Amino acid sequence: MQHPARQQIDSVPISVTVRPVPLDKNDPGQSRIGALAYLGGVQLLSEASGFGGYSGLRQLPDGRMLAISDRGHWLVFRPVERQGRLTEVADAIQGPLLDETGQPLEYPYFDAEALEVVTTPEGGLDIFVAFEQRHRVWRYAMPGSAPILVGAGDNGQAAQNPPSHVEQVKQAFAHRPESLPWMDGWPGQLGANAGLEAMAVKADGAALLLAEGTGEGRFRPHAEAPWAPIRYRTESGFKPTDAVFLPIEGRHLALVINRYFSILHGVAARLELIDLDAVQDGQVMGRLLARLAPPVTVDNMEALEVAPHPEGGWSVWLMADDNQNPLQRTLLLKFHLPESAVLR
């Protein structure tokens, strides 16, 4: 079906309400799943045009969240917590993804599926977005923001009185994107809805790319290193839909979220840990951290983020793509992953 073009150019505040969700609807007292401790979750609802379809999620340096939608827009919001548990969201702002001509993306070019945000040495933001349908990776940045692709190093100084991170996001997305050659020479044929769904990038240019349909991907340990082909393998029927590097200096450990769907068995998700420093013969096998399946709260889990937790270990965020289908939900779930579950 032909989707209508998005005409909105400017970002606008939107109203988002929430419904709290338990980890297990049949056991409201359940607080753990696998290696994860549940720190609250909500269903997000909004009547804003185009709301939903979120396939990538990253936390900004000020604690706000940035999500991108496979309907061609971005969303910034502030998670609200009480006693360390997610209870609601606030200050939501929505805006369009623009093409190289400065116009809102239209179908089939607006299918954004993966997101990364990197702080530059100058204190700006580089925002990377990977797309399906028309497979590509774009970089959005503020004017004058230095690319991280040339390698690591602090070669500049942060600007005095820099704009807020929300303003930086607005400015980055208001400018025309740069097309990156990261998918050049990709092996095999990528289906329209089976392309690059998992992308993780570090400040030194280390990067991981995984295609949903085949598990084929590529990895480089830093910006100057050549891409090495890899093949990610997981449980049959599950497909990688997002990835994020754990913020551990000197290591290339990543979390990968995999989703499962069948008309007969419904939805499920697997969160796995992969060690990209231990790849052998191009093969990557993950270690299971948690498996989510009903009656545990789960939907079409397509977005993943991780951040240091104040009590040690990491906060893990999962977000579901509702496909703008009334039978599905836009879920935002928060967990705690202890360091002991990772660094064995």
C-alpha positions as CSV (number, residue, x, y, z in Angstrom):
1,M,0.0,0.0,0.0
2,Q,1.3,3.4,-0.9
3,H,2.0,5.5,2.3
4,P,1.3,9.3,2.2
5,A,4.2,11.6,2.2
6,R,4.9,13.5,5.5
7,Q,4.6,17.2,5.0
8,Q,5.7,18.4,8.4
9,I,9.1,20.1,8.4
10,D,9.4,21.5,11.9
11,S,9.6,19.6,15.2
12,V,6.6,20.0,17.5
13,P,5.8,19.0,21.1
14,I,3.3,16.2,21.4
15,S,1.3,14.7,24.2
16,V,2.2,11.1,25.2
17,T,0.3,9.2,27.9
18,V,1.3,5.9,29.5
19,R,-0.2,2.7,30.9
20,P,2.1,0.9,33.4
21,V,2.8,-2.7,32.5
22,P,4.0,-5.5,34.8
23,L,6.8,-7.9,33.8
24,D,4.3,-10.8,34.0
25,K,0.6,-10.1,33.7
26,N,-0.1,-13.4,35.5
27,D,2.3,-12.7,38.3
28,P,2.5,-9.0,39.1
29,G,5.2,-9.7,41.7
30,Q,7.7,-11.2,39.3
31,S,10.7,-9.0,39.1
32,R,13.4,-11.0,37.3
33,I,13.7,-12.6,33.9
34,G,17.0,-14.4,33.1
35,A,19.9,-12.1,34.1
36,L,17.7,-9.0,34.2
37,A,15.9,-7.3,37.0
38,Y,12.8,-5.4,36.0
39,L,12.8,-1.7,36.7
40,G,9.4,-0.8,35.4
41,G,7.7,-0.4,32.0
42,V,5.0,1.5,30.2
43,Q,2.9,1.4,27.1
44,L,3.2,4.7,25.2
45,L,0.1,6.2,23.6
46,S,-0.4,9.4,21.6
47,E,-2.9,10.8,19.1
48,A,-0.1,12.7,17.3
49,S,0.1,12.0,13.6
50,G,2.4,9.2,12.7
51,F,3.2,8.2,16.3
52,G,4.6,4.7,16.7
53,G,6.7,2.3,14.6
54,Y,9.8,2.9,16.8
55,S,12.8,0.8,15.6
56,G,15.8,2.5,17.2
57,L,16.5,4.0,20.6
58,R,19.4,5.8,22.2
59,Q,19.9,7.8,25.3
60,L,21.2,11.4,24.9
61,P,23.9,12.7,27.3
62,D,21.3,14.6,29.4
63,G,19.3,11.4,30.0
64,R,16.6,12.0,27.5
65,M,15.8,9.4,24.9
66,L,15.8,9.6,21.1
67,A,13.9,7.1,19.0
68,I,13.4,6.8,15.3
69,S,10.4,5.5,13.5
70,D,10.1,3.4,10.4
71,R,7.5,5.9,9.3
72,G,10.1,8.6,8.9
73,H,10.2,10.7,12.0
74,W,12.2,11.0,15.3
75,L,10.9,11.3,18.9
76,V,12.7,12.8,21.9
77,F,11.2,12.3,25.4
78,R,12.3,12.3,29.0
79,P,11.8,9.1,31.1
80,V,10.3,9.8,34.5
81,E,11.3,7.5,37.3
82,R,10.3,7.1,40.9
83,Q,12.6,5.3,43.3
84,G,14.6,4.0,40.4
85,R,11.6,2.6,38.5
86,L,10.2,3.9,35.1
87,T,6.7,5.3,35.7
88,E,6.0,7.7,32.8
89,V,7.5,9.9,30.1
90,A,7.5,13.7,29.6
91,D,8.5,16.5,27.3
92,A,8.0,14.6,24.1
93,I,9.0,16.3,20.8
94,Q,8.5,14.8,17.4
95,G,10.0,15.8,14.0
96,P,10.5,14.5,10.5
97,L,13.6,12.8,9.0
98,L,14.7,14.8,6.0
99,D,16.3,13.7,2.8
100,E,19.3,15.1,0.9
101,T,17.2,17.9,-0.5
102,G,15.9,19.0,2.9
103,Q,12.4,17.6,2.4
104,P,10.6,15.0,4.6
105,L,11.3,11.4,3.6
106,E,8.6,9.7,1.6
107,Y,7.7,6.0,1.2
108,P,9.6,3.8,0.5
109,Y,12.6,5.9,1.6
110,F,11.5,6.6,5.2
111,D,11.8,3.1,6.6
112,A,14.4,3.9,9.4
113,E,15.3,0.8,11.4
114,A,18.5,1.5,13.4
115,L,19.9,4.4,15.3
116,E,23.2,5.5,16.9
117,V,24.2,8.7,18.7
118,V,27.8,9.6,19.3
119,T,29.2,12.7,21.0
120,T,31.9,14.4,19.0
121,P,35.1,15.8,20.5
122,E,33.6,19.3,20.1
123,G,30.6,18.3,22.2
124,G,28.2,18.0,19.3
125,L,26.1,14.9,18.2
126,D,26.6,12.6,15.3
127,I,23.4,10.7,14.6
128,F,23.5,7.6,12.4
129,V,20.4,6.2,10.9
130,A,20.1,2.9,8.9
131,F,17.2,2.3,6.5
132,E,15.5,-0.7,5.0
133,Q,13.5,-0.8,1.7
134,R,16.1,1.5,0.1
135,H,19.1,0.1,2.1
136,R,21.6,2.8,3.3
137,V,23.2,4.5,6.3
138,W,23.0,8.2,6.7
139,R,24.8,10.5,9.2
140,Y,23.0,13.6,10.5
141,A,25.1,16.2,12.2
142,M,25.1,19.8,13.3
143,P,27.1,22.1,10.9
144,G,30.7,22.1,11.9
145,S,30.4,18.8,13.8
146,A,33.5,16.8,13.1
147,P,33.0,13.3,11.8
148,I,34.1,10.5,14.2
149,L,35.0,8.3,11.2
150,V,38.6,9.5,11.0
151,G,39.4,7.9,14.4
152,A,39.5,8.6,18.1
153,G,41.1,11.5,19.8
154,D,40.2,14.8,21.4
155,N,41.4,17.3,18.8
156,G,39.0,20.1,19.7
157,Q,37.4,21.9,22.5
158,A,33.7,22.0,23.5
159,A,32.0,25.2,22.5
160,Q,31.1,27.7,25.3
161,N,27.4,27.6,26.2
162,P,26.6,24.8,23.8
163,P,23.0,24.2,22.9
164,S,20.9,21.7,24.9
165,H,20.9,18.1,23.6
166,V,17.4,18.5,22.4
167,E,18.4,21.6,20.4
168,Q,21.4,19.6,19.0
169,V,19.0,16.9,17.9
170,K,16.7,19.4,16.2
171,Q,19.7,21.1,14.5
172,A,21.2,17.8,13.3
173,F,17.9,16.6,11.9
174,A,17.2,20.0,10.3
175,H,20.3,19.6,8.0
176,R,20.8,17.4,5.0
177,P,22.3,14.0,5.8
178,E,25.6,12.6,4.6
179,S,25.4,9.2,2.9
180,L,28.0,6.7,4.3
181,P,29.6,3.9,2.3
182,W,29.2,1.4,5.1
183,M,27.0,-1.0,3.1
184,D,29.0,-0.9,-0.1
185,G,29.7,-4.4,-1.4
186,W,27.3,-6.1,1.0
187,P,27.2,-9.8,0.3
188,G,24.1,-11.3,-1.2
189,Q,20.7,-9.7,-1.8
190,L,18.8,-7.9,1.0
191,G,15.1,-8.2,0.9
192,A,13.0,-5.0,1.2
193,N,12.1,-5.8,4.8
194,A,15.1,-7.9,5.7
195,G,17.9,-5.3,5.7
196,L,20.1,-3.5,8.3
197,E,18.1,-3.5,11.6
198,A,21.0,-3.7,14.1
199,M,23.7,-1.0,14.2
200,A,26.1,0.0,17.0
201,V,28.9,2.6,16.7
202,K,31.5,3.8,19.3
203,A,33.2,7.1,19.5
204,D,36.4,5.7,18.1
205,G,34.6,4.5,15.0
206,A,34.2,0.9,16.0
207,A,31.0,-0.3,14.4
208,L,28.8,-3.4,14.1
209,L,26.1,-3.9,11.4
210,L,23.7,-6.9,11.2
211,A,21.0,-7.6,8.7
212,E,17.8,-8.9,10.0
213,G,17.0,-11.3,7.1
214,T,20.2,-13.2,6.9
215,G,22.3,-12.6,10.1
216,E,25.1,-11.4,7.8
217,G,27.0,-8.4,9.0
218,R,30.3,-6.6,9.3
219,F,32.4,-5.4,12.1
220,R,35.4,-3.1,12.5
221,P,37.2,-2.4,15.8
222,H,38.0,1.2,15.1
223,A,37.6,3.8,12.3
224,E,40.8,3.0,10.4
225,A,40.3,-0.8,10.5
226,P,38.8,-2.5,7.4
227,W,35.3,-4.1,7.7
228,A,35.4,-7.8,8.5
229,P,32.4,-9.9,7.4
230,I,30.6,-11.8,10.2
231,R,27.7,-14.1,10.4
232,Y,25.5,-13.9,13.6
233,R,23.7,-17.1,14.6
234,T,20.9,-17.3,17.2
235,E,18.0,-19.6,18.0
236,S,16.0,-20.7,15.0
237,G,13.2,-18.3,14.1
238,F,14.7,-15.3,15.9
239,K,16.1,-12.3,14.0
240,P,18.4,-9.5,15.2
241,T,16.6,-6.2,15.3
242,D,19.0,-4.0,17.3
243,A,22.5,-3.9,18.9
244,V,24.4,-1.7,21.2
245,F,28.0,-1.7,22.5
246,L,28.4,-2.0,26.3
247,P,30.4,1.0,27.5
248,I,33.5,-1.0,28.5
249,E,36.8,0.5,27.6
250,G,39.1,-1.8,25.6
251,R,36.4,-4.4,24.9
252,H,33.9,-4.9,22.1
253,L,31.1,-6.5,23.9
254,A,27.6,-5.9,22.5
255,L,24.0,-6.7,23.4
256,V,21.7,-7.9,20.6
257,I,18.0,-8.0,20.8
258,N,16.3,-10.7,18.6
259,R,12.6,-10.9,17.9
260,Y,10.4,-13.8,17.0
261,F,6.9,-13.8,15.4
262,S,4.6,-16.4,14.1
263,I,0.9,-16.5,13.7
264,L,0.7,-19.8,15.6
265,H,3.1,-19.0,18.5
266,G,2.9,-15.2,18.7
267,V,5.9,-13.0,19.7
268,A,9.0,-13.5,21.7
269,A,12.4,-11.9,22.2
270,R,16.0,-12.9,23.1
271,L,18.6,-10.6,24.6
272,E,22.1,-11.9,23.9
273,L,25.6,-10.9,24.7
274,I,28.3,-11.2,21.9
275,D,32.0,-10.8,22.2
276,L,33.3,-9.3,19.0
277,D,36.9,-9.7,20.1
278,A,36.5,-13.5,20.1
279,V,35.1,-14.0,16.6
280,Q,36.4,-17.1,14.9
281,D,36.1,-17.8,11.2
282,G,33.6,-14.9,10.9
283,Q,31.0,-16.7,13.1
284,V,29.4,-15.0,16.1
285,M,27.3,-16.8,18.6
286,G,25.6,-15.0,21.4
287,R,25.2,-15.9,25.1
288,L,21.6,-15.8,26.3
289,L,20.9,-13.2,29.0
290,A,17.1,-13.2,28.9
291,R,14.2,-14.7,26.9
292,L,10.9,-12.9,26.9
293,A,7.7,-14.7,25.9
294,P,4.1,-14.6,27.1
295,P,2.9,-14.2,29.8
296,V,5.9,-12.0,30.2
297,T,5.2,-8.5,28.7
298,V,6.7,-8.5,25.2
299,D,5.7,-7.3,21.7
300,N,7.6,-6.6,18.5
301,M,10.9,-5.7,20.2
302,E,13.0,-3.7,17.8
303,A,14.9,-1.1,19.9
304,L,17.6,-1.5,22.5
305,E,19.7,0.8,24.6
306,V,22.2,0.5,27.5
307,A,23.6,3.0,30.0
308,P,25.6,2.7,33.2
309,H,23.4,2.1,36.2
310,P,24.2,4.2,39.4
311,E,24.4,1.0,41.5
312,G,26.8,-0.7,39.1
313,G,26.2,-2.8,36.0
314,W,23.9,-1.3,33.3
315,S,20.4,-0.1,32.7
316,V,18.9,-1.9,29.7
317,W,16.0,-0.3,27.8
318,L,13.8,-2.2,25.3
319,M,11.2,-0.6,23.0
320,A,8.6,-2.3,20.8
321,D,7.6,-1.3,17.3
322,D,3.8,-1.4,17.2
323,N,3.7,-1.2,13.4
324,Q,1.0,1.4,13.9
325,N,-1.3,-1.6,14.4
326,P,-4.0,-1.4,17.1
327,L,-3.4,-5.0,18.1
328,Q,0.2,-4.2,19.0
329,R,1.8,-1.9,21.6
330,T,4.5,0.7,21.8
331,L,6.2,-0.6,24.9
332,L,9.2,0.9,26.8
333,L,10.7,-1.5,29.4
334,K,13.6,-0.9,31.7
335,F,15.9,-3.5,33.3
336,H,19.0,-3.8,35.4
337,L,21.9,-6.0,34.0
338,P,24.5,-6.7,36.7
339,E,28.1,-6.7,35.8
340,S,28.5,-10.2,37.1
341,A,26.2,-11.5,34.3
342,V,28.6,-10.0,31.7
343,L,32.2,-10.0,32.9
344,R,32.7,-13.7,33.7
